[in-house]
Structure formats: C-alpha cells, structure tokens
C-alpha cells in the first residue's frame, strides 16, 4: 500500500535533481553532430560522410523508439527491495554516461567501421537513456498518492530540467576553451566527460535519496505485454492525449529550431543575439512555472493546456507577420511571450497529465502499468522529433519556383525567407491540431 499524505518537499526536490539525465540529451543534440561535422574554425576535421552519419543516427533513433515501451513494460514487472523504478535508474546511469563519452572517441577510418561504430554507440546510448528516463518519469506515479503530489513532482522535474539544460548550453564553450588549451577535440572530449560526471551525481542522488518502496509498497504488474497494451489503448483519453502531445511537440520542435533563423534573417540581428533571445524564451517559461502550477491546482490540466495551445497558435501567426506589418524588433517580445504557454505545455503538463492517466487506469484495473505508459509516450515523443526533422528542411528551402522533388535532391544555398515564414505557419497548424485533440480529451482524476 502507498503511504498516504503529502510527499515531503525534500523528496520532491531530490526527485527533481534526478532529471540530470537531460544533460546527456543536450550533449547528443548539440555536440555529436558538431564533432562528426566540425565547423571550419575547429582544429580537427571531419572523417565521415554526411550520408553515413545520417544513416547511423537514424538507425539509433529507431532502436530508441522500439526500446521505450519495452523498457516501460520491463520495469512494470520488476519487484526488488529497492522498488520497481530506482534499480533501472541506478544501473543504467553509468552505462549511459560511458556511451555518451564513447561518441567522442570513435573509430576514425571513415568507412564502414566508423559507420558501424556510430550506429552501435548511438543505439546503446538511446537504450540506456530509455532505461534511465522511462522509469524515472514513471516514478511520479510510484511516489504519489494524490493529484497534488503528481503536479508538485512534475513541476520540480520541469524546474531542474530547465536548470540542467541551461548548464549544458552555457558551460560547454567555456570548458572547451579552458580544458582544451587550443586543442578543440581535446577540449570537447574533456567537456563531455566533465558534464557526464556532473549528470551522474544527480542520478545517484535520486537513486540513493528516494525510498521508493516506502511509497509504492510491493507494487508489481503481472499483466502481459499484450494485455497491458490492450488496457492502455482502450482508454480514449489516453489516445487523445497522445495525439495532442505528438502534434504539440512537432510544432514546438519546429518553433524552437527556427528561432535562430528568425533572429538572424528576419530580425536582422547577429548570431550573438541568439543567446539572449533563447534566454528570454526559456527564462519566461521558468518564471511562469509557479503561476501555471497554481492555475492547474484549481482548473486541472485540460483548460490550461487548451489556453496554452491557443496562445502558441496566435503567437505563431504574429511571427508570420514579423518584419512585414509587425516591427522586426518585436521578435524579442514575441519569443518572450512564447515562454508563458511553453512553461506548462512542454515542461509540466505532459508528465503530470500522463501520471494522472496512469494512476487512474491503475486504480481502475488494479494493474500497476505506469512504466509502459511512459514508454509509449517516449515512442511518440521520438516520432514527433523525427517528423519535425523530416519536414523542416523542406519547409525552409522550398521557394515554389522549382518542383518539390527537384528541390529535395539538390543542394540549397540557404533557407528561403518565405520558408522561414512558412515554418511559423507550420508550427501554428500543429498547435491548432493539438488544440483539437485536447478539446476531445476528457480529464479523469485518479483520486475519484
């Protein structure tokens, strides 16, 4: 039986510290491609073709998508004296750090061996990332016994995720310079080792600092994989939630990826101004964590999510008019305002809403299958990433003067201005589709 009553603040903070695995994600997103296709000013050069790099990363991403629900199902059926989720976090932490570092010590033959190395290391990285990440998110359901606890845990996770992401974005440039002493490859490798060790600290804090068994008791699922999937997808709210989540993150990924183009090409600013615009975007999100949480206490998740999506759709339209009706300098204000709805829609609501759905299904069916819920969510988050990456280049470079197929196989000189504006429309359409999905989503409270 779960311990009733409010989770202590200390446990909430310790849980939030465990989201340090987001640093590994930031290293992969920002530095792996930079290492394998280094800028001209770096002191080392590329050794693999872009085609081999792309294929290796695609293979590893597909392995990632498949592993998400399997790891979730595996953790659901685990029962140890330390709980169901903590053992996965603890045992997966070091291999995750090692596979992250391995990216930057490759086989440099440049042929099939380099390709196989990157594909294998990438696959291992994502497997261990899932082994850590999916059980960590499912731990919300294990620790909480009421709606307030689930919202508090999700909020602390969002706060620390933003902190860790900021650390992983700000420190690398300094560390590469200080540790490398002019050798960019050495500096980059030492930077990755330093950040990986730092991320391990947070994972070990949650592994040894949270007594999962105290809150979850002897929870364990005996349901088969087929049975778990049947229970999950029989819940219509979960299906609408997944659809809305997927459309939202396609739009969010597009909006975040095109921010640089708006700053430089539309607002006419230098690349140095990308940092303060990003700080405004994510800083505003951080400032609104608490107001969003208080609003959700009173009105639930559905209403604030709908308002957030509506606001993002409107702001996407204003980006479409930036520099041609709306002064280009207003881009600073628009991106700052985007941080308000992003605070809940991207950082707080997904984990809180899914925890609520998982807790509701578990209480109704007496099957503790929270892990596979978060595993399936991970699958759709990766799907949203792949879709956004697949469509964004075409959105940015197609000017309408050449056939689409010809455009896709030729090498473009640069993104078209009309394509940058088109990206805002594409993001806005995705937010509208997400709004429609969440409109049909019917919120159910596990406590009831």
VEXTI-105803 format. One record per residue (C-alpha): residue in one letter; x, y, z. Coordinates in steps of 0.05 Angstrom, whole numbers, padded with zeros to 5 digits, always signed. Example, Ala and Ser with C-alpha at 12.3 -4.5 7.8 and 13.67 -1.06 7.14 Angstrom:
2
a+00246-00090+00156
s+00273-00021+00143
END
This chain:
448
x+00000+00000+00000
x+00023+00070-00014
x+00038+00117+00043
x-00017+00169+00045
x-00006+00243+00056
x+00034+00296+00022
x+00103+00279-00003
x+00156+00319+00036
x+00188+00378-00001
x+00256+00346+00008
x+00233+00284-00031
x+00203+00328-00085
x+00269+00365-00093
x+00311+00301-00092
x+00266+00273-00146
x+00275+00336-00188
x+00351+00331-00182
x+00347+00264-00217
x+00327+00294-00283
x+00401+00309-00293
x+00399+00257-00349
x+00373+00314-00391
x+00446+00336-00395
x+00462+00273-00436
x+00405+00291-00483
x+00432+00362-00492
x+00503+00335-00506
x+00475+00290-00560
x+00431+00343-00591
x+00484+00398-00591
x+00552+00365-00596
x+00550+00297-00631
x+00537+00326-00700
x+00585+00383-00685
x+00640+00332-00670
x+00628+00289-00732
x+00619+00350-00777
x+00662+00402-00742
x+00660+00477-00761
x+00716+00502-00805
x+00747+00541-00748
x+00756+00479-00705
x+00826+00449-00700
x+00803+00380-00723
x+00767+00357-00786
x+00711+00310-00807
x+00726+00237-00822
x+00656+00210-00842
x+00609+00228-00899
x+00544+00263-00881
x+00505+00205-00910
x+00538+00154-00864
x+00528+00200-00804
x+00454+00210-00821
x+00441+00135-00832
x+00477+00116-00767
x+00436+00166-00726
x+00371+00144-00760
x+00385+00071-00741
x+00399+00091-00669
x+00335+00132-00666
x+00293+00073-00690
x+00325+00029-00636
x+00307+00084-00587
x+00234+00085-00608
x+00227+00009-00602
x+00261+00006-00534
x+00215+00057-00500
x+00153+00013-00490
x+00195-00049-00477
x+00234-00017-00421
x+00170+00010-00391
x+00138-00059-00393
x+00201-00090-00362
x+00201-00041-00304
x+00127-00052-00292
x+00140-00127-00279
x+00201-00115-00235
x+00198-00122-00160
x+00260-00112-00117
x+00272-00089-00046
x+00291-00021-00075
x+00226-00015-00115
x+00210-00021-00189
x+00239+00042-00220
x+00300+00061-00177
x+00341-00001-00197
x+00335+00017-00271
x+00358+00089-00257
x+00417+00066-00215
x+00441+00010-00261
x+00431+00050-00325
x+00466+00113-00302
x+00539+00093-00312
x+00529+00057-00379
x+00491+00119-00403
x+00550+00164-00384
x+00600+00116-00417
x+00561+00112-00482
x+00556+00188-00483
x+00632+00195-00476
x+00643+00139-00528
x+00612+00183-00582
x+00674+00227-00579
x+00725+00171-00582
x+00706+00139-00649
x+00739+00094-00699
x+00766+00144-00749
x+00775+00100-00810
x+00719+00138-00844
x+00689+00077-00877
x+00642+00021-00855
x+00677+00012-00788
x+00664+00085-00769
x+00592+00078-00792
x+00582+00015-00750
x+00615+00047-00690
x+00569+00108-00692
x+00506+00065-00704
x+00524+00017-00646
x+00544+00071-00597
x+00482+00112-00616
x+00437+00051-00605
x+00469+00036-00537
x+00463+00109-00517
x+00389+00111-00531
x+00376+00043-00499
x+00409+00065-00434
x+00376+00134-00440
x+00309+00099-00441
x+00329+00052-00384
x+00341+00114-00342
x+00289+00162-00369
x+00226+00119-00374
x+00229+00091-00303
x+00248+00160-00276
x+00185+00190-00305
x+00142+00131-00282
x+00169+00143-00212
x+00119+00201-00206
x+00063+00151-00203
x+00101+00106-00154
x+00114+00163-00105
x+00048+00200-00108
x-00019+00182-00078
x-00058+00243-00100
x-00064+00295-00155
x-00026+00350-00117
x+00035+00305-00107
x+00036+00288-00181
x+00033+00361-00201
x+00087+00380-00150
x+00135+00326-00174
x+00123+00345-00247
x+00137+00418-00231
x+00202+00404-00194
x+00223+00360-00252
x+00208+00417-00300
x+00248+00467-00258
x+00310+00423-00254
x+00304+00402-00327
x+00308+00475-00347
x+00367+00487-00299
x+00406+00427-00326
x+00391+00445-00398
x+00417+00516-00385
x+00481+00488-00354
x+00491+00442-00413
x+00482+00501-00461
x+00524+00553-00425
x+00584+00514-00397
x+00609+00476-00459
x+00640+00535-00495
x+00677+00556-00432
x+00700+00485-00415
x+00725+00471-00486
x+00768+00534-00485
x+00794+00524-00414
x+00807+00449-00417
x+00830+00445-00489
x+00882+00500-00489
x+00873+00509-00564
x+00861+00435-00579
x+00786+00435-00595
x+00780+00360-00598
x+00813+00350-00531
x+00772+00406-00500
x+00707+00378-00528
x+00723+00308-00501
x+00741+00334-00432
x+00679+00378-00431
x+00635+00317-00445
x+00670+00276-00391
x+00660+00333-00341
x+00586+00343-00356
x+00574+00267-00356
x+00604+00261-00286
x+00562+00320-00264
x+00499+00287-00291
x+00515+00222-00255
x+00513+00259-00189
x+00440+00277-00198
x+00422+00206-00218
x+00457+00177-00158
x+00423+00228-00112
x+00354+00204-00133
x+00376+00131-00134
x+00401+00132-00062
x+00359+00190-00035
x+00288+00166-00051
x+00258+00108-00014
x+00212+00084-00070
x+00188+00023-00032
x+00162+00068+00025
x+00111+00099-00023
x+00097+00044-00072
x+00096-00017-00027
x+00101-00083-00065
x+00071-00056-00129
x+00083-00100-00189
x+00046-00116-00253
x+00030-00187-00273
x-00003-00165-00338
x+00027-00189-00404
x+00053-00141-00456
x-00008-00154-00500
x-00054-00145-00440
x-00020-00080-00419
x-00026-00051-00489
x-00100-00071-00492
x-00114-00037-00426
x-00076+00026-00446
x-00107+00036-00515
x-00177+00021-00490
x-00173+00088-00454
x-00198+00141-00504
x-00170+00199-00461
x-00100+00168-00470
x-00108+00165-00545
x-00130+00238-00550
x-00073+00256-00502
x-00021+00221-00546
x-00048+00253-00609
x-00047+00323-00578
x+00022+00311-00548
x+00050+00290-00616
x+00023+00350-00654
x+00045+00397-00599
x+00117+00373-00599
x+00121+00374-00675
x+00102+00447-00671
x+00146+00461-00611
x+00207+00428-00644
x+00196+00469-00707
x+00187+00534-00668
x+00250+00521-00627
x+00292+00500-00687
x+00273+00562-00729
x+00285+00612-00674
x+00356+00622-00699
x+00332+00637-00769
x+00282+00689-00744
x+00335+00724-00702
x+00387+00728-00758
x+00348+00731-00823
x+00282+00764-00803
x+00301+00808-00744
x+00369+00824-00776
x+00409+00811-00713
x+00478+00778-00705
x+00485+00706-00684
x+00507+00732-00616
x+00435+00754-00604
x+00410+00683-00608
x+00433+00672-00536
x+00392+00729-00505
x+00331+00710-00546
x+00337+00638-00522
x+00346+00664-00451
x+00282+00705-00457
x+00244+00645-00485
x+00265+00595-00431
x+00272+00647-00376
x+00200+00668-00384
x+00180+00595-00382
x+00217+00586-00316
x+00184+00648-00286
x+00115+00620-00302
x+00125+00551-00273
x+00094+00571-00206
x+00034+00611-00234
x+00019+00553-00282
x+00022+00504-00225
x-00026+00545-00182
x-00074+00553-00241
x-00072+00478-00252
x-00088+00465-00178
x-00155+00500-00189
x-00174+00484-00260
x-00140+00417-00276
x-00095+00405-00336
x-00141+00407-00396
x-00162+00480-00392
x-00092+00510-00382
x-00066+00464-00438
x-00120+00489-00485
x-00104+00561-00467
x-00030+00548-00477
x-00041+00519-00546
x-00087+00576-00566
x-00035+00626-00545
x+00020+00590-00583
x-00022+00588-00646
x-00034+00663-00641
x+00039+00678-00628
x+00059+00635-00688
x+00014+00679-00731
x+00049+00741-00704
x+00117+00711-00723
x+00089+00703-00794
x+00077+00778-00794
x+00143+00797-00762
x+00180+00846-00806
x+00121+00856-00853
x+00069+00891-00812
x+00097+00879-00743
x+00165+00913-00729
x+00222+00864-00731
x+00246+00886-00663
x+00182+00859-00632
x+00212+00789-00642
x+00243+00796-00573
x+00175+00806-00543
x+00142+00751-00583
x+00193+00698-00564
x+00190+00720-00491
x+00114+00713-00493
x+00121+00643-00524
x+00155+00622-00459
x+00089+00631-00420
x+00049+00575-00453
x+00111+00533-00463
x+00121+00531-00386
x+00061+00485-00379
x+00052+00453-00447
x+00124+00430-00456
x+00151+00423-00385
x+00096+00410-00334
x+00032+00383-00365
x+00058+00323-00404
x+00087+00287-00343
x+00030+00309-00297
x-00025+00290-00346
x+00004+00222-00362
x+00016+00208-00288
x-00057+00223-00275
x-00080+00177-00332
x-00033+00122-00309
x-00057+00128-00237
x-00129+00127-00259
x-00121+00064-00301
x-00081+00030-00245
x-00135+00046-00193
x-00190+00023-00240
x-00157-00042-00264
x-00111-00056-00204
x-00054-00065-00254
x+00007-00022-00239
x+00030-00008-00310
x+00056+00063-00305
x+00122+00045-00337
x+00094+00024-00404
x+00051+00088-00405
x+00114+00130-00403
x+00148+00083-00451
x+00094+00093-00503
x+00096+00168-00491
x+00171+00165-00504
x+00157+00129-00570
x+00111+00185-00593
x+00158+00240-00570
x+00212+00209-00613
x+00162+00203-00670
x+00147+00277-00664
x+00222+00293-00666
x+00231+00251-00729
x+00171+00283-00764
x+00194+00353-00747
x+00265+00338-00771
x+00237+00306-00835
x+00192+00364-00856
x+00230+00425-00831
x+00285+00425-00884
x+00233+00422-00940
x+00192+00477-00906
x+00253+00522-00901
x+00284+00515-00970
x+00226+00507-01019
x+00211+00573-01054
x+00158+00546-01102
x+00199+00561-01165
x+00224+00490-01176
x+00189+00422-01170
x+00188+00396-01099
x+00225+00331-01117
x+00280+00370-01152
x+00287+00415-01092
x+00294+00355-01045
x+00352+00323-01085
x+00391+00387-01098
x+00436+00424-01050
x+00404+00491-01028
x+00447+00553-01017
x+00409+00576-00956
x+00339+00575-00925
x+00289+00619-00963
x+00257+00678-00927
x+00189+00653-00948
x+00208+00586-00919
x+00224+00616-00851
x+00156+00650-00850
x+00125+00584-00873
x+00156+00549-00814
x+00116+00594-00767
x+00052+00575-00803
x+00070+00501-00799
x+00082+00506-00724
x+00016+00544-00717
x-00022+00490-00754
x+00008+00437-00709
x-00013+00476-00647
x-00084+00481-00675
x-00086+00406-00688
x-00061+00394-00617
x-00116+00441-00591
x-00169+00400-00627
x-00142+00335-00597
x-00141+00362-00527
x-00211+00391-00537
x-00236+00319-00543
x-00192+00296-00485
x-00234+00283-00423
x-00196+00291-00359
x-00205+00237-00306
x-00179+00243-00235
x-00147+00182-00204
x-00168+00207-00135
x-00241+00199-00155
END
